Every structure is written in C-alpha cells, then in structure tokens.
Amino acid sequence: MSNPIADPGHGHSPAAWTAVIIMLVAFAVGTAAFYLDVPWLVYTAVAFIIVGLIVGFVMTKIGYGVNGPKYQPKEH
C-alpha cells in the first residue's frame, strides 16, 4: 500500500522551545507597548524577536537542536 511518512520532529528541542518562548514574550510585550503607545518599547520588542531567532540558531549549532548530540528526545 503506502509507506507511512516519518515524523519530522516538529522542532521539539531545547533550541526551538527557547527561541519560541523569547519571541512570544517579546511579541506580547510589543503588542501591549503598541497599544499603550510606547514606541521605544515596541522597537525593543522587535529587537528581542530577532534575539530569539539568533539564540535558537546558536543553540541549534552547539547541539541542542532536534538532531544535535546534546538533545535527548522524550519517549511518548
């Protein structure tokens, strides 16, 4: 019949979780700052979104990504 598709992992790694948490907090703060009309905080939140991307990339490169040597997948 058909072959099952392998699970790609969906980014469940310390690198992905750290990056997403940083970016979600930055987005929430930026949204509140935009609503309250605090432009410097909006720009700071945008900078932290970029920092979140960089942190995720660096953590992936040092081995905390999905296929990295320091990543220990959990059993389901």
N, C-alpha and C positions, 0 to 999 in steps of 0.2 A: 504494500500500500504506500503510505507516505512516511517519510522519516520525520521524527519529532525535531523541532527547532531547539537548539541548545540555548539554555538560559544565559543571556549575556552578563548577568550580574547586577545590572541596573545601578551601578555605582554605589553599592552598599559597602563603603570603605571609610576609614577614618579621614582620609583626604577629602572625600566627597561630602561627608557629614559636616566637617569643619568649615569647608568653603560655603556650603549652603546655609549653615547657621549664621556665619558672619554676614552673608549677603541678605538674608531675611531680616536680621536685626537692623542692618543699615537701611534696607528698603522701608521698614516700618518707621524708623526714626525720620527718614527723609520725607515720607508721606505726611507724618504729623507736622514736621517743620514746614512743609509746603502749605499745609492747611493753616498753620498759625503765622504764616508769612515771616519766616526766619531764614532768609536766603543763605547766610553763611553756613547754617546747619544743613540745608539741602545739599550744598556743594560738598560739605564734609561727608555726608552720607553717600554721595556718588563716589567720592574717593574711597570710602570703605568698601563699596561694592567691588571696585577694582582691586583693592587689597585682598578681598575674599577670593577673587579669581587667582591672584598671584599665590596666595597661601595654598590653595588647592593644587595648583600646578607644582609648586615646590614640594609639597608633601607627597605628591604622586612620584616625583622624580627621586625622592630619597627612600621610597619603598613602601609608602603607606597607601598606595593605590590598589585597585582591585586585584591585579596580578603581581603586586610587589612582594618582595621577600619578607617584609615585616607585617604583612596583612594576614590575619588569621580568620578565615570565614567561619561563621557560626553554623552549626547544624540546625536544620529546620525540622 
